[in-house]
Amino acid sequence: MASPVYAQRSIHFGVAAGSSVPVGILDNAFGAGPTGLATISMGPPDAPMGLRLDYQYSGFKGKTSSGTTAGDMHINSATANLVVPFRVGYVKPYVIGGLGYYPLRLPGAAKRESDWGANGGAGISFGLPFAGTGAFLEVRYHDINRSNTQSYHFVPITFGVLF
């Protein structure tokens, strides 16, 4: 079980890592790549809803098509999300969703572009025995609303630790 101090705090800091999978138009030119997440989670344990502020980096490896390899693509995101937990026992499932700002660098581009977007997903959280920390595993769907082209979509799958 989580230590009493961890369980009663209302602000937690966390880090996570995993893989991002491109979806739709991104899947045509890019393959899955690494992702990293830094988070601040706010809300008392008894609250029906919490707030999470996330910074995430996702990299995508360029695919080879017709003998030409696309360059790698990098997407950053800063998102504000509502978290709705379901208190069902030691492992606590939750849904998460919110809005964000997505700076990205396209292959060969001289400068970074930025667009707004949204994300939503689900996860599970649980305390780590004897560690005084918690952990989470989640999957989210990100939709970057590109103003001049089709939207970009990707799905990061992450495992993280909350302190």
C-alpha positions in Angstrom: 0.0 0.0 0.0 1.1 3.6 -0.5 2.4 5.4 2.5 0.0 7.6 4.4 2.0 10.8 3.5 1.8 10.0 -0.3 -1.9 9.2 -0.1 -2.9 12.4 1.7 -0.9 14.9 -0.4 -2.9 16.9 -3.0 0.0 17.7 -5.4 2.2 15.1 -7.0 5.1 15.4 -9.5 5.7 12.6 -11.9 7.7 11.3 -14.9 6.8 8.7 -17.4 8.3 7.0 -20.5 7.0 4.8 -23.3 6.3 4.7 -27.0 4.2 6.9 -29.3 2.4 5.4 -32.2 1.5 7.6 -35.2 -2.1 7.3 -36.5 -3.7 8.3 -39.7 -1.7 10.6 -42.0 1.3 10.4 -39.7 1.4 6.7 -40.0 2.0 7.0 -43.8 5.5 8.6 -43.3 6.5 7.8 -39.7 6.9 4.8 -37.4 6.6 4.6 -33.6 9.1 6.3 -31.5 10.0 7.2 -27.9 7.9 9.4 -25.6 8.6 11.1 -22.3 6.3 12.9 -19.9 6.7 15.2 -17.0 3.5 15.9 -15.0 2.1 17.8 -12.0 -1.1 16.2 -10.7 -3.4 18.2 -8.4 -6.4 17.2 -6.3 -7.1 15.7 -3.0 -7.6 11.9 -2.9 -11.3 12.2 -2.0 -12.1 14.6 -4.8 -14.3 13.3 -7.7 -12.0 15.1 -10.2 -8.4 16.3 -10.4 -6.2 18.4 -12.7 -3.1 17.4 -14.4 -0.6 19.6 -16.2 1.7 17.6 -18.6 4.7 18.3 -20.8 5.3 15.5 -23.3 7.9 14.8 -26.0 7.2 12.3 -28.7 9.6 11.4 -31.5 8.7 9.5 -34.7 11.2 7.7 -37.0 10.8 8.4 -40.7 9.8 5.5 -42.9 11.3 4.5 -46.2 9.0 4.7 -49.2 10.1 4.2 -52.8 13.7 4.3 -51.8 13.4 7.6 -49.9 13.5 7.8 -46.2 11.5 10.6 -44.5 13.4 12.5 -41.8 12.3 12.1 -38.2 9.5 14.2 -36.7 9.4 15.6 -33.1 6.2 16.8 -31.3 6.1 18.5 -27.9 3.0 19.2 -26.0 1.9 21.2 -23.0 -1.6 20.1 -21.9 -4.1 20.9 -19.1 -6.2 17.8 -18.4 -9.1 16.8 -16.2 -8.7 13.4 -14.5 -11.8 11.5 -13.3 -10.8 8.5 -11.1 -12.9 5.5 -10.3 -12.3 4.3 -6.7 -12.6 0.5 -7.0 -9.7 -0.8 -4.9 -5.9 -0.9 -4.9 -5.7 -0.3 -8.7 -7.6 2.8 -9.6 -8.8 3.3 -13.2 -9.3 6.8 -14.5 -10.2 8.7 -17.6 -8.2 11.8 -18.7 -8.7 14.5 -21.3 -7.9 18.1 -22.0 -6.6 20.7 -24.3 -3.0 21.6 -25.2 -0.5 23.5 -27.2 1.6 21.4 -29.6 4.9 22.8 -31.0 6.3 20.4 -33.6 9.2 20.1 -36.0 8.5 18.6 -39.4 11.4 16.9 -41.3 13.5 19.4 -43.2 11.7 22.4 -41.8 13.8 25.4 -40.9 11.6 26.3 -37.9 9.2 24.9 -35.5 5.4 25.1 -36.1 2.8 25.2 -33.4 -0.9 24.3 -33.3 -3.6 23.7 -30.7 -5.1 20.3 -30.0 -6.9 18.0 -27.7 -6.3 14.6 -26.0 -8.2 11.9 -24.2 -7.6 8.5 -22.8 -7.6 6.1 -19.9 -5.2 4.7 -17.4 -4.7 3.0 -14.1 -2.9 4.2 -11.0 -1.7 2.3 -8.0 0.6 2.8 -5.0 4.0 1.2 -4.9 4.5 -0.9 -1.7 7.1 0.4 0.7 8.1 3.2 -1.6 5.9 6.1 -0.6 5.2 6.8 -4.3 2.6 5.8 -6.8 2.7 4.6 -10.4 0.5 4.8 -13.5 0.0 3.2 -16.9 -2.0 5.1 -19.5 -2.9 5.4 -23.1 -4.1 8.7 -24.7 -5.2 9.8 -28.2 -3.8 13.2 -29.3 -5.4 15.3 -32.1 -3.4 18.3 -33.3 -5.7 20.6 -35.2 -3.5 21.8 -38.0 -4.8 25.0 -39.5 -3.3 24.6 -43.0 -3.4 20.8 -43.5 -5.0 17.7 -42.2 -4.9 17.1 -38.4 -2.1 14.9 -36.9 -3.0 12.1 -34.6 -0.8 9.9 -32.3 -1.2 7.6 -29.3 1.4 7.6 -26.6 1.5 4.6 -24.2 3.4 5.5 -21.0 4.3 4.0 -17.7 5.2 6.5 -14.9 5.9 7.2 -11.3 4.3 9.9 -9.1 6.2 11.4 -6.1 
